[in-house]
Amino acid sequence: MFVKLYPENPNPREVARIAALLRGDGVVIYPTDGVYAFGCSLASRKAVERIKAIRGKRDDELTIVCDGLSHIAEYARVDNAQFRILKRNLPGPFTFILQASGRMPDKVLGRRRTVAVRVPANSIPVAIVRELGVPLVTASVKDPDEVLEYTTDPELLYERYGNAVDAVIDGGYGNLVPTTLVDLTSAEPELLREGGGELV
């Protein structure tokens, strides 16, 4: 399925259709404020395993996408200092590593006790998460062995992955810049990867 959604005003009917796919163990490719990404429901063990197989990812390389700070606080332990950093920088092109809460399923965490969280500055994934009711488990669409230009074009993504996923969401051209990755599990924030955002 190839679905066109506009970031300025995602069609609620199409968003509901995507959420229904995800509830049925579906995997989609969707736009973010960085690169396009694979996504599935946090509640679907089967779909999480599908994403890991498609991308060759380990448990510790998966991220969850939430719809806001209160949603993050359900799945991660957030103290006051961490909350202030999150509030200043989200939504935006950041991935933050936090201590996981008891609500995070082991199928996503594996042996680790931390979770990588995002709130993109793109209304499409935020609308999907709100409709779905749980975070998206996500991994970016990119292959280090190949030219990356195809990862910005939803039609080319559909040609490449249409048989591996249940839907590709066309939210316009993406970009090649990953998120800025920040570890908040220590006393001071640690910048692990520079990307599309500048930490404030």
N, CA and C atoms as an extended XYZ file, in Angstrom:
600
Properties=species:S:1:pos:R:3:atomname:S:1:resname:S:1:resid:I:1 pbc="F F F"
N         0.846       -1.182        0.000 N   MET     1
C         0.000        0.000        0.000 CA  MET     1
C         0.890        1.244        0.000 C   MET     1
N         0.531        2.214       -0.821 N   PHE     2
C         1.271        3.479       -0.910 CA  PHE     2
C         0.295        4.583       -0.534 C   PHE     2
N         0.612        5.314        0.539 N   VAL     3
C        -0.328        6.284        1.095 CA  VAL     3
C         0.313        7.664        1.113 C   VAL     3
N        -0.407        8.648        0.569 N   LYS     4
C         0.077       10.030        0.595 CA  LYS     4
C        -0.508       10.742        1.809 C   LYS     4
N         0.372       11.311        2.652 N   LEU     5
C        -0.066       12.125        3.780 CA  LEU     5
C         0.696       13.445        3.756 C   LEU     5
N         0.031       14.505        4.132 N   TYR     6
C         0.660       15.824        4.145 CA  TYR     6
C         1.024       16.197        5.577 C   TYR     6
N         2.313       16.518        5.825 N   PRO     7
C         2.732       16.841        7.201 CA  PRO     7
C         1.948       17.995        7.821 C   PRO     7
N         1.495       18.936        6.990 N   GLU     8
C         0.779       20.094        7.533 CA  GLU     8
C        -0.571       19.678        8.111 C   GLU     8
N        -1.180       18.626        7.541 N   ASN     9
C        -2.520       18.237        7.970 CA  ASN     9
C        -2.781       16.786        7.573 C   ASN     9
N        -2.227       15.819        8.325 N   PRO    10
C        -2.420       14.415        7.955 CA  PRO    10
C        -3.901       14.025        7.983 C   PRO    10
N        -4.365       13.371        6.927 N   ASN    11
C        -5.764       12.961        6.802 CA  ASN    11
C        -6.116       11.950        7.903 C   ASN    11
N        -7.064       12.288        8.800 N   PRO    12
C        -7.378       11.392        9.923 CA  PRO    12
C        -7.814        9.995        9.478 C   PRO    12
N        -8.529        9.911        8.353 N   ARG    13
C        -8.988        8.602        7.879 CA  ARG    13
C        -7.807        7.719        7.478 C   ARG    13
N        -6.834        8.319        6.781 N   GLU    14
C        -5.646        7.554        6.377 CA  GLU    14
C        -4.781        7.200        7.588 C   GLU    14
N        -4.689        8.123        8.536 N   VAL    15
C        -3.934        7.851        9.771 CA  VAL    15
C        -4.564        6.670       10.505 C   VAL    15
N        -5.894        6.634       10.566 N   ALA    16
C        -6.591        5.524       11.224 CA  ALA    16
C        -6.348        4.216       10.487 C   ALA    16
N        -6.276        4.282        9.158 N   ARG    17
C        -6.015        3.074        8.370 CA  ARG    17
C        -4.609        2.535        8.644 C   ARG    17
N        -3.636        3.448        8.760 N   ILE    18
C        -2.258        3.045        9.086 CA  ILE    18
C        -2.213        2.431       10.487 C   ILE    18
N        -2.888        3.060       11.441 N   ALA    19
C        -2.898        2.543       12.811 CA  ALA    19
C        -3.511        1.146       12.863 C   ALA    19
N        -4.560        0.915       12.073 N   ALA    20
C        -5.182       -0.415       12.027 CA  ALA    20
C        -4.205       -1.453       11.480 C   ALA    20
N        -3.449       -1.071       10.455 N   LEU    21
C        -2.409       -1.965        9.913 CA  LEU    21
C        -1.393       -2.320       10.993 C   LEU    21
N        -0.980       -1.318       11.750 N   LEU    22
C         0.035       -1.526       12.783 CA  LEU    22
C        -0.499       -2.406       13.916 C   LEU    22
N        -1.775       -2.263       14.242 N   ARG    23
C        -2.366       -3.121       15.279 CA  ARG    23
C        -2.400       -4.580       14.829 C   ARG    23
N        -2.431       -4.800       13.509 N   GLY    24
C        -2.457       -6.155       12.966 CA  GLY    24
C        -1.071       -6.673       12.626 C   GLY    24
N        -0.057       -6.297       13.409 N   ASP    25
C         1.333       -6.747       13.227 CA  ASP    25
C         1.985       -6.187       11.962 C   ASP    25
N         1.482       -5.052       11.485 N   GLY    26
C         2.027       -4.458       10.273 CA  GLY    26
C         3.320       -3.694       10.504 C   GLY    26
N         4.062       -3.526        9.409 N   VAL    27
C         5.274       -2.700        9.381 CA  VAL    27
C         5.112       -1.674        8.276 C   VAL    27
N         5.422       -0.423        8.561 N   VAL    28
C         5.308        0.641        7.568 CA  VAL    28
C         6.637        1.385        7.443 C   VAL    28
N         6.787        2.101        6.341 N   ILE    29
C         7.864        3.073        6.188 CA  ILE    29
C         7.206        4.445        6.229 C   ILE    29
N         7.763        5.338        7.047 N   TYR    30
C         7.111        6.627        7.261 CA  TYR    30
C         8.154        7.736        7.320 C   TYR    30
N         7.726        8.994        7.080 N   PRO    31
C         8.669       10.121        7.130 CA  PRO    31
C         8.879       10.601        8.557 C   PRO    31
N        10.061       11.157        8.810 N   THR    32
C        10.334       11.818       10.085 CA  THR    32
C        10.895       13.198        9.750 C   THR    32
N        11.462       13.869       10.740 N   ASP    33
C        12.146       15.132       10.469 CA  ASP    33
C        13.595       14.875       10.062 C   ASP    33
N        13.983       13.614        9.995 N   GLY    34
C        15.303       13.211        9.499 CA  GLY    34
C        15.107       12.293        8.304 C   GLY    34
N        15.663       11.095        8.385 N   VAL    35
C        15.522       10.130        7.300 CA  VAL    35
C        14.200        9.381        7.439 C   VAL    35
N        13.746        8.767        6.335 N   TYR    36
C        12.583        7.874        6.414 CA  TYR    36
C        12.931        6.697        7.325 C   TYR    36
N        11.901        6.068        7.905 N   ALA    37
C        12.140        5.008        8.886 CA  ALA    37
C        11.111        3.897        8.757 C   ALA    37
N        11.513        2.701        9.179 N   PHE    38
C        10.577        1.600        9.376 CA  PHE    38
C         9.910        1.804       10.725 C   PHE    38
N         8.623        1.465       10.818 N   GLY    39
C         7.938        1.580       12.094 CA  GLY    39
C         6.923        0.474       12.294 C   GLY    39
N         6.722        0.109       13.564 N   CYS    40
C         5.684       -0.855       13.924 CA  CYS    40
C         5.202       -0.534       15.325 C   CYS    40
N         4.139       -1.205       15.748 N   SER    41
C         3.588       -0.987       17.086 CA  SER    41
C         4.476       -1.616       18.155 C   SER    41
N         4.678       -0.891       19.243 N   LEU    42
C         5.403       -1.426       20.384 CA  LEU    42
C         4.719       -2.676       20.942 C   LEU    42
N         3.413       -2.793       20.711 N   ALA    43
C         2.652       -3.919       21.245 CA  ALA    43
C         2.777       -5.189       20.399 C   ALA    43
N         3.442       -5.117       19.254 N   SER    44
C         3.509       -6.264       18.345 CA  SER    44
C         4.893       -6.902       18.334 C   SER    44
N         5.043       -8.002       19.055 N   ARG    45
C         6.315       -8.736       19.060 CA  ARG    45
C         6.681       -9.191       17.640 C   ARG    45
N         5.673       -9.670       16.910 N   LYS    46
C         5.910      -10.185       15.555 CA  LYS    46
C         6.457       -9.094       14.631 C   LYS    46
N         5.864       -7.892       14.714 N   ALA    47
C         6.302       -6.798       13.852 CA  ALA    47
C         7.688       -6.294       14.242 C   ALA    47
N         7.993       -6.271       15.548 N   VAL    48
C         9.337       -5.881       15.998 CA  VAL    48
C        10.377       -6.832       15.402 C   VAL    48
N        10.073       -8.121       15.414 N   GLU    49
C        10.994       -9.106       14.837 CA  GLU    49
C        11.123       -8.896       13.324 C   GLU    49
N        10.036       -8.511       12.665 N   ARG    50
C        10.092       -8.235       11.218 CA  ARG    50
C        11.051       -7.081       10.918 C   ARG    50
N        10.954       -6.009       11.703 N   ILE    51
C        11.845       -4.862       11.481 CA  ILE    51
C        13.296       -5.265       11.697 C   ILE    51
N        13.545       -6.025       12.750 N   LYS    52
C        14.925       -6.450       13.013 CA  LYS    52
C        15.457       -7.301       11.859 C   LYS    52
N        14.588       -8.133       11.284 N   ALA    53
C        15.006       -8.977       10.165 CA  ALA    53
C        15.253       -8.152        8.900 C   ALA    53
N        14.367       -7.207        8.607 N   ILE    54
C        14.513       -6.376        7.404 CA  ILE    54
C        15.794       -5.550        7.469 C   ILE    54
N        16.044       -4.970        8.643 N   ARG    55
C        17.173       -4.050        8.770 CA  ARG    55
C        18.436       -4.700        9.325 C   ARG    55
N        18.338       -5.952        9.758 N   GLY    56
C        19.500       -6.592       10.367 CA  GLY    56
C        19.899       -5.907       11.658 C   GLY    56
N        18.890       -5.491       12.422 N   LYS    57
C        19.145       -4.728       13.656 CA  LYS    57
C        19.127       -5.624       14.882 C   LYS    57
N        19.870       -5.199       15.901 N   ARG    58
C        19.803       -5.824       17.215 CA  ARG    58
C        18.815       -5.043       18.084 C   ARG    58
N        18.464       -5.631       19.237 N   ASP    59
C        17.532       -4.950       20.150 CA  ASP    59
C        18.023       -3.556       20.514 C   ASP    59
N        19.339       -3.421       20.737 N   ASP    60
C        19.854       -2.146       21.235 CA  ASP    60
C        19.991       -1.089       20.151 C   ASP    60
N        19.540       -1.400       18.941 N   GLU    61
C        19.601       -0.408       17.858 CA  GLU    61
C        18.213        0.102       17.483 C   GLU    61
N        17.206       -0.278       18.245 N   LEU    62
C        15.844        0.177       17.976 CA  LEU    62
C        15.512        1.381       18.851 C   LEU    62
N        14.632        2.231       18.329 N   THR    63
C        14.210        3.451       19.001 CA  THR    63
C        12.690        3.428       19.117 C   THR    63
N        12.136        4.132       20.094 N   ILE    64
C        10.683        4.304       20.117 CA  ILE    64
C        10.339        5.767       19.835 C   ILE    64
N         9.234        5.948       19.118 N   VAL    65
C         8.725        7.284       18.794 CA  VAL    65
C         7.483        7.527       19.635 C   VAL    65
N         7.507        8.597       20.424 N   CYS    66
C         6.386        8.984       21.274 CA  CYS    66
C         5.740       10.252       20.717 C   CYS    66
N         4.564       10.610       21.273 N   ASP    67
C         3.878       11.800       20.741 CA  ASP    67
C         4.090       13.040       21.595 C   ASP    67
N         4.868       12.911       22.677 N   GLY    68
C         5.134       14.065       23.523 CA  GLY    68
C         5.890       13.664       24.772 C   GLY    68
N         6.178       14.643       25.622 N   LEU    69
C         6.996       14.393       26.812 CA  LEU    69
C         6.300       13.492       27.828 C   LEU    69
N         4.993       13.662       28.005 N   SER    70
C         4.292       12.819       28.970 CA  SER    70
C         4.284       11.367       28.509 C   SER    70
N         4.238       11.162       27.214 N   HIS    71
C         4.285        9.806       26.651 CA  HIS    71
C         5.657        9.179       26.900 C   HIS    71
N         6.719        9.962       26.719 N   ILE    72
C         8.070        9.472       27.015 CA  ILE    72
C         8.150        9.018       28.471 C   ILE    72
N         7.564        9.804       29.380 N   ALA    73
C         7.658        9.515       30.811 CA  ALA    73
C         6.948        8.220       31.206 C   ALA    73
N         6.081        7.710       30.321 N   GLU    74
C         5.448        6.413       30.585 CA  GLU    74
C         6.423        5.260       30.344 C   GLU    74
N         7.343        5.450       29.428 N   TYR    75
C         8.203        4.354       28.978 CA  TYR    75
C         9.664        4.517       29.398 C   TYR    75
N        10.002        5.666       29.970 N   ALA    76
C        11.370        5.923       30.425 CA  ALA    76
C        11.324        6.669       31.750 C   ALA    76
N        12.373        6.490       32.540 N   ARG    77
C        12.481        7.234       33.795 CA  ARG    77
C        13.101        8.587       33.484 C   ARG    77
N        12.393        9.640       33.842 N   VAL    78
C        12.838       10.995       33.506 CA  VAL    78
C        12.884       11.833       34.779 C   VAL    78
N        14.093       12.302       35.148 N   ASP    79
C        14.190       13.192       36.308 CA  ASP    79
C        14.031       14.643       35.856 C   ASP    79
N        14.088       15.559       36.800 N   ASN    80
C        13.819       16.974       36.474 CA  ASN    80
C        14.830       17.546       35.493 C   ASN    80
N        16.114       17.236       35.671 N   ALA    81
C        17.145       17.771       34.775 CA  ALA    81
C        16.961       17.215       33.361 C   ALA    81
N        16.673       15.931       33.264 N   GLN    82
C        16.444       15.324       31.949 CA  GLN    82
C        15.201       15.927       31.295 C   GLN    82
N        14.156       16.145       32.096 N   PHE    83
C        12.922       16.708       31.564 CA  PHE    83
C        13.170       18.080       30.939 C   PHE    83
N        13.993       18.888       31.610 N   ARG    84
C        14.280       20.229       31.076 CA  ARG    84
C        14.994       20.141       29.730 C   ARG    84
N        15.933       19.199       29.593 N   ILE    85
C        16.635       19.022       28.316 CA  ILE    85
C        15.663       18.560       27.225 C   ILE    85
N        14.815       17.589       27.559 N   LEU    86
C        13.830       17.092       26.597 CA  LEU    86
C        12.895       18.219       26.162 C   LEU    86
N        12.440       19.014       27.134 N   LYS    87
C        11.475       20.082       26.838 CA  LYS    87
C        12.069       21.140       25.909 C   LYS    87
N        13.376       21.416       26.095 N   ARG    88
C        14.031       22.430       25.252 CA  ARG    88
C        14.253       21.944       23.824 C   ARG    88
N        14.375       20.642       23.630 N   ASN    89
C        14.831       20.118       22.337 CA  ASN    89
C        13.785       19.315       21.555 C   ASN    89
N        12.666       18.998       22.187 N   LEU    90
C        11.647       18.200       21.502 CA  LEU    90
C        10.353       18.987       21.370 C   LEU    90
N         9.592       18.752       20.289 N   PRO    91
C         9.912       17.859       19.173 CA  PRO    91
C        11.078       18.390       18.340 C   PRO    91
N        11.815       17.458       17.746 N   GLY    92
C        12.964       17.840       16.927 CA  GLY    92
C        13.785       16.630       16.532 C   GLY    92
N        14.850       16.863       15.742 N   PRO    93
C        15.650       15.763       15.189 CA  PRO    93
C        16.667       15.210       16.184 C   PRO    93
N        16.151       14.738       17.332 N   PHE    94
C        17.001       14.193       18.393 CA  PHE    94
C        16.538       12.799       18.781 C   PHE    94
N        17.493       11.970       19.170 N   THR    95
C        17.209       10.698       19.834 CA  THR    95
C        17.908       10.750       21.186 C   THR    95
N        17.137       10.540       22.263 N   PHE    96
C        17.682       10.584       23.614 CA  PHE    96
C        17.664        9.187       24.232 C   PHE    96
N        18.756        8.819       24.872 N   ILE    97
C        18.831        7.540       25.579 CA  ILE    97
C        18.550        7.785       27.055 C   ILE    97
N        17.575        7.035       27.583 N   LEU    98
C        17.140        7.166       28.971 CA  LEU    98
C        17.030        5.776       29.601 C   LEU    98
N        16.941        5.736       30.923 N   GLN    99
C        16.655        4.476       31.605 CA  GLN    99
C        15.213        4.075       31.296 C   GLN    99
N        15.012        2.807       30.946 N   ALA   100
C        13.672        2.327       30.606 CA  ALA   100
C        12.825        2.165       31.860 C   ALA   100
N        11.522        2.370       31.705 N   SER   101
C        10.593        2.096       32.799 CA  SER   101
C        10.093        0.658       32.671 C   SER   101
N         9.318        0.235       33.647 N   GLY   102
C         8.786       -1.119       33.634 CA  GLY   102
C         7.777       -1.377       32.526 C   GLY   102
N         7.299       -0.316       31.871 N   ARG   103
C         6.319       -0.486       30.785 CA  ARG   103
C         6.960       -0.914       29.472 C   ARG   103
N         8.287       -0.808       29.375 N   MET   104
C         8.958       -1.204       28.133 CA  MET   104
C         9.041       -2.726       28.051 C   MET   104
N         8.520       -3.312       26.958 N   PRO   105
C         8.556       -4.771       26.827 CA  PRO   105
C         9.981       -5.287       26.610 C   PRO   105
N        10.263       -6.463       27.166 N   ASP   106
C        11.587       -7.074       26.994 CA  ASP   106
C        11.903       -7.356       25.535 C   ASP   106
N        10.874       -7.587       24.713 N   LYS   107
C        11.122       -7.915       23.308 CA  LYS   107
C        11.801       -6.763       22.567 C   LYS   107
N        11.642       -5.560       23.083 N   VAL   108
C        12.295       -4.400       22.464 CA  VAL   108
C        13.620       -4.109       23.159 C   VAL   108
N        13.659       -4.292       24.470 N   LEU   109
C        14.871       -3.962       25.229 CA  LEU   109
C        15.972       -5.003       25.080 C   LEU   109
N        15.590       -6.291       24.934 N   GLY   110
C        16.608       -7.338       24.979 CA  GLY   110
C        17.213       -7.354       26.372 C   GLY   110
N        18.542       -7.350       26.458 N   ARG   111
C        19.205       -7.386       27.771 CA  ARG   111
C        19.471       -5.993       28.350 C   ARG   111
N        19.263       -4.964       27.546 N   ARG   112
C        19.589       -3.622       28.041 CA  ARG   112
C        18.471       -3.076       28.920 C   ARG   112
N        18.784       -2.072       29.690 N   ARG   113
C        17.798       -1.434       30.563 CA  ARG   113
C        17.583        0.031       30.171 C   ARG   113
N        18.084        0.393       29.016 N   THR   114
C        17.889        1.759       28.524 CA  THR   114
C        17.018        1.719       27.268 C   THR   114
N        16.441        2.877       26.950 N   VAL   115
C        15.609        2.978       25.755 CA  VAL   115
C        15.938        4.289       25.046 C   VAL   115
N        16.002        4.228       23.709 N   ALA   116
C        16.211        5.425       22.886 CA  ALA   116
C        14.839        5.957       22.487 C   ALA   116
N        14.607        7.255       22.722 N   VAL   117
C        13.287        7.842       22.490 CA  VAL   117
C        13.376        9.030       21.540 C   VAL   117
N        12.261        9.242       20.788 N   ARG   118
C        12.161       10.360       19.853 CA  ARG   118
C        10.782       10.972       19.909 C   ARG   118
N        10.700       12.269       19.648 N   VAL   119
C         9.447       12.941       19.299 CA  VAL   119
C         9.775       13.794       18.076 C   VAL   119
N         9.492       13.291       16.867 N   PRO   120
C         9.884       14.028       15.663 CA  PRO   120
C         9.097       15.327       15.489 C   PRO   120
N         9.735       16.298       14.849 N   ALA   121
C         9.045       17.531       14.459 CA  ALA   121
C         8.408       17.316       13.093 C   ALA   121
N         7.610       16.270       12.998 N   ASN   122
C         6.849       15.943       11.793 CA  ASN   122
C         5.525       15.397       12.294 C   ASN   122
N         4.428       16.005       11.867 N   SER   123
C         3.136       15.653       12.453 CA  SER   123
C         2.618       14.291       12.020 C   SER   123
N         3.202       13.692       10.968 N   ILE   124
C         2.705       12.383       10.495 CA  ILE   124
C         2.967       11.283       11.530 C   ILE   124
N         4.222       11.042       11.945 N   PRO   125
C         4.414        9.994       12.956 CA  PRO   125
C         3.737       10.312       14.286 C   PRO   125
N         3.681       11.587       14.653 N   VAL   126
C         3.027       11.964       15.910 CA  VAL   126
C         1.534       11.618       15.848 C   VAL   126
N         0.892       11.907       14.708 N   ALA   127
C        -0.535       11.577       14.534 CA  ALA   127
C        -0.756       10.072       14.562 C   ALA   127
N         0.153        9.312       13.953 N   ILE   128
C         0.021        7.848       13.945 CA  ILE   128
C         0.133        7.304       15.363 C   ILE   128
N         1.117        7.786       16.125 N   VAL   129
C         1.305        7.317       17.501 CA  VAL   129
C         0.076        7.644       18.346 C   VAL   129
N        -0.484        8.830       18.179 N   ARG   130
C        -1.677        9.210       18.958 CA  ARG   130
C        -2.849        8.295       18.632 C   ARG   130
N        -3.023        8.001       17.356 N   GLU   131
C        -4.125        7.123       16.938 CA  GLU   131
C        -3.885        5.688       17.411 C   GLU   131
N        -2.641        5.262       17.364 N   LEU   132
C        -2.280        3.888       17.732 CA  LEU   132
C        -2.392        3.656       19.236 C   LEU   132
N        -2.033        4.676       20.021 N   GLY   133
C        -2.131        4.570       21.467 CA  GLY   133
C        -0.882        4.057       22.161 C   GLY   133
N         0.095        3.595       21.405 N   VAL   134
C         1.391        3.155       21.947 CA  VAL   134
C         2.485        3.692       21.030 C   VAL   134
N         3.737        3.754       21.503 N   PRO   135
C         4.813        4.248       20.642 CA  PRO   135
C         5.053        3.357       19.428 C   PRO   135
N         5.682        3.949       18.429 N   LEU   136
C         6.215        3.186       17.303 CA  LEU   136
C         7.607        2.694       17.672 C   LEU   136
N         7.897        1.445       17.370 N   VAL   137
C         9.278        0.958       17.396 CA  VAL   137
C         9.838        1.245       16.016 C   VAL   137
N        11.031        1.805       15.944 N   THR   138
C        11.496        2.338       14.663 CA  THR   138
C        12.980        2.107       14.434 C   THR   138
N        13.337        2.029       13.159 N   ALA   139
C        14.736        1.951       12.719 CA  ALA   139
C        14.822        2.689       11.391 C   ALA   139
N        15.828        3.521       11.234 N   SER   140
C        15.920        4.330       10.013 CA  SER   140
C        16.150        3.463        8.782 C   SER   140
N        15.687        3.971        7.629 N   VAL   141
C        15.868        3.287        6.353 CA  VAL   141
C        17.168        3.790        5.742 C   VAL   141
N        18.203        3.005        5.862 N   LYS   142
C        19.464        3.362        5.223 CA  LYS   142
C        20.345        2.133        5.190 C   LYS   142
N        21.169        2.052        4.203 N   ASP   143
C        22.059        0.909        4.047 CA  ASP   143
C        23.453        1.454        3.782 C   ASP   143
N        24.403        1.222        4.685 N   PRO   144
C        25.732        1.811        4.524 CA  PRO   144
C        26.482        1.306        3.291 C   PRO   144
N        26.033        0.184        2.713 N   ASP   145
C        26.738       -0.371        1.549 CA  ASP   145
C        26.255        0.196        0.227 C   ASP   145
N        25.235        1.054        0.273 N   GLU   146
C        24.664        1.539       -0.984 CA  GLU   146
C        24.590        3.053       -1.005 C   GLU   146
N        24.428        3.599       -2.208 N   VAL   147
C        24.162        5.025       -2.340 CA  VAL   147
C        22.837        5.307       -1.641 C   VAL   147
N        22.798        6.382       -0.886 N   LEU   148
C        21.649        6.612       -0.017 CA  LEU   148
C        20.539        7.452       -0.646 C   LEU   148
N        20.717        7.883       -1.879 N   GLU   149
C        19.740        8.805       -2.449 CA  GLU   149
C        18.329        8.228       -2.465 C   GLU   149
N        18.200        6.919       -2.675 N   TYR   150
C        16.855        6.331       -2.756 CA  TYR   150
C        16.094        6.474       -1.439 C   TYR   150
N        16.806        6.646       -0.340 N   THR   151
C        16.126        6.701        0.957 CA  THR   151
C        15.390        8.021        1.181 C   THR   151
N        15.555        8.991        0.290 N   THR   152
C        14.837       10.263        0.441 CA  THR   152
C        13.553       10.296       -0.374 C   THR   152
N        13.361        9.332       -1.277 N   ASP   153
C        12.251        9.352       -2.235 CA  ASP   153
C        11.262        8.241       -1.889 C   ASP   153
N        10.044        8.590       -1.430 N   PRO   154
C         9.094        7.556       -1.021 CA  PRO   154
C         8.713        6.595       -2.150 C   PRO   154
N         8.681        7.066       -3.393 N   GLU   155
C         8.338        6.164       -4.495 CA  GLU   155
C         9.435        5.117       -4.700 C   GLU   155
N        10.695        5.532       -4.585 N   LEU   156
C        11.799        4.576       -4.701 CA  LEU   156
C        11.818        3.621       -3.505 C   LEU   156
N        11.448        4.124       -2.338 N   LEU   157
C        11.351        3.252       -1.173 CA  LEU   157
C        10.271        2.195       -1.385 C   LEU   157
N         9.169        2.603       -2.020 N   TYR   158
C         8.087        1.648       -2.297 CA  TYR   158
C         8.552        0.584       -3.285 C   TYR   158
N         9.295        1.010       -4.308 N   GLU   159
C         9.836        0.042       -5.272 CA  GLU   159
C        10.747       -0.963       -4.577 C   GLU   159
N        11.556       -0.478       -3.664 N   ARG   160
C        12.548       -1.338       -3.011 CA  ARG   160
C        11.951       -2.219       -1.918 C   ARG   160
N        11.061       -1.658       -1.110 N   TYR   161
C        10.586       -2.365        0.082 CA  TYR   161
C         9.094       -2.702        0.054 C   TYR   161
N         8.419       -2.412       -1.051 N   GLY   162
C         6.967       -2.627       -1.120 CA  GLY   162
C         6.530       -4.034       -0.774 C   GLY   162
N         7.370       -5.021       -1.076 N   ASN   163
C         7.013       -6.410       -0.766 CA  ASN   163
C         7.379       -6.810        0.657 C   ASN   163
N         8.203       -5.999        1.326 N   ALA   164
C         8.671       -6.343        2.673 CA  ALA   164
C         7.843       -5.670        3.762 C   ALA   164
N         7.156       -4.581        3.412 N   VAL   165
C         6.361       -3.845        4.398 CA  VAL   165
C         4.905       -3.784        3.939 C   VAL   165
N         4.036       -3.362        4.844 N   ASP   166
C         2.605       -3.321        4.533 CA  ASP   166
C         2.166       -1.986        3.944 C   ASP   166
N         2.947       -0.941        4.165 N   ALA   167
C         2.620        0.364        3.590 CA  ALA   167
C         3.864        1.240        3.574 C   ALA   167
N         3.935        2.086        2.560 N   VAL   168
C         4.925        3.167        2.520 CA  VAL   168
C         4.129        4.466        2.525 C   VAL   168
N         4.445        5.345        3.467 N   ILE   169
C         3.744        6.620        3.600 CA  ILE   169
C         4.563        7.697        2.908 C   ILE   169
N         3.971        8.309        1.908 N   ASP   170
C         4.618        9.398        1.179 CA  ASP   170
C         4.302       10.705        1.892 C   ASP   170
N         5.304       11.230        2.581 N   GLY   171
C         5.144       12.511        3.255 CA  GLY   171
C         6.029       13.575        2.627 C   GLY   171
N         6.384       13.352        1.333 N   GLY   172
C         7.301       14.260        0.653 CA  GLY   172
C         8.726       13.737        0.747 C   GLY   172
N         9.639       14.434        0.097 N   TYR   173
C        11.035       14.006        0.111 CA  TYR   173
C        11.623       14.110        1.518 C   TYR   173
N        12.388       13.104        1.896 N   GLY   174
C        13.094       13.129        3.171 CA  GLY   174
C        14.476       13.725        3.000 C   GLY   174
N        15.303       13.584        4.021 N   ASN   175
C        16.687       14.021        3.885 CA  ASN   175
C        17.611       12.924        4.364 C   ASN   175
N        18.904       13.150        4.256 N   LEU   176
C        19.897       12.137        4.575 CA  LEU   176
C        20.566       12.370        5.928 C   LEU   176
N        20.079       13.368        6.665 N   VAL   177
C        20.733       13.723        7.923 CA  VAL   177
C        20.076       12.950        9.067 C   VAL   177
N        20.831       12.143        9.814 N   PRO   178
C        20.237       11.402       10.929 CA  PRO   178
C        19.955       12.333       12.101 C   PRO   178
N        19.332       11.788       13.131 N   THR   179
C        19.092       12.570       14.335 CA  THR   179
C        20.393       12.747       15.109 C   THR   179
N        20.410       13.760       15.959 N   THR   180
C        21.487       13.914       16.934 CA  THR   180
C        21.185       12.969       18.097 C   THR   180
N        22.173       12.140       18.447 N   LEU   181
C        21.984       11.106       19.472 CA  LEU   181
C        22.651       11.550       20.772 C   LEU   181
N        21.856       11.597       21.844 N   VAL   182
C        22.344       12.100       23.131 CA  VAL   182
C        22.016       11.094       24.235 C   VAL   182
N        23.035       10.735       25.012 N   ASP   183
C        22.860        9.831       26.154 CA  ASP   183
C        22.603       10.667       27.407 C   ASP   183
N        21.432       10.461       28.005 N   LEU   184
C        21.074       11.202       29.218 CA  LEU   184
C        21.130       10.326       30.469 C   LEU   184
N        21.795        9.170       30.370 N   THR   185
C        21.790        8.242       31.513 CA  THR   185
C        22.877        8.555       32.542 C   THR   185
N        23.767        9.487       32.238 N   SER   186
C        24.810        9.878       33.188 CA  SER   186
C        24.512       11.266       33.747 C   SER   186
N        25.388       11.739       34.626 N   ALA   187
C        25.174       13.043       35.263 CA  ALA   187
C        25.144       14.174       34.243 C   ALA   187
N        25.989       14.067       33.204 N   GLU   188
C        26.035       15.086       32.154 CA  GLU   188
C        25.598       14.473       30.822 C   GLU   188
N        24.864       15.216       29.995 N   PRO   189
C        24.487       14.702       28.679 CA  PRO   189
C        25.735       14.373       27.853 C   PRO   189
N        25.714       13.243       27.176 N   GLU   190
C        26.846       12.846       26.335 CA  GLU   190
C        26.394       12.767       24.886 C   GLU   190
N        27.024       13.571       24.031 N   LEU   191
C        26.704       13.577       22.605 CA  LEU   191
C        27.375       12.376       21.941 C   LEU   191
N        26.560       11.449       21.439 N   LEU   192
C        27.089       10.228       20.825 CA  LEU   192
C        27.174       10.337       19.306 C   LEU   192
N        26.310       11.169       18.716 N   ARG   193
C        26.324       11.353       17.261 CA  ARG   193
C        25.772       12.724       16.932 C   ARG   193
N        26.498       13.459       16.108 N   GLU   194
C        25.985       14.751       15.635 CA  GLU   194
C        25.086       14.503       14.443 C   GLU   194
N        23.962       15.155       14.439 N   GLY   195
C        23.015       14.986       13.343 CA  GLY   195
C        22.289       16.277       13.050 C   GLY   195
N        20.972       16.163       12.862 N   GLY   196
C        20.190       17.309       12.394 CA  GLY   196
C        19.877       18.348       13.445 C   GLY   196
N        20.118       18.072       14.704 N   GLY   197
C        19.776       19.033       15.740 CA  GLY   197
C        20.963       19.517       16.521 C   GLY   197
N        20.848       20.736       17.046 N   GLU   198
C        21.882       21.285       17.910 CA  GLU   198
C        21.327       21.385       19.318 C   GLU   198
N        21.923       20.643       20.243 N   LEU   199
C        21.399       20.534       21.610 CA  LEU   199
C        21.426       21.887       22.312 C   LEU   199
N        20.297       22.235       22.928 N   VAL   200
C        20.235       23.491       23.702 CA  VAL   200
C        19.809       23.186       25.127 C   VAL   200
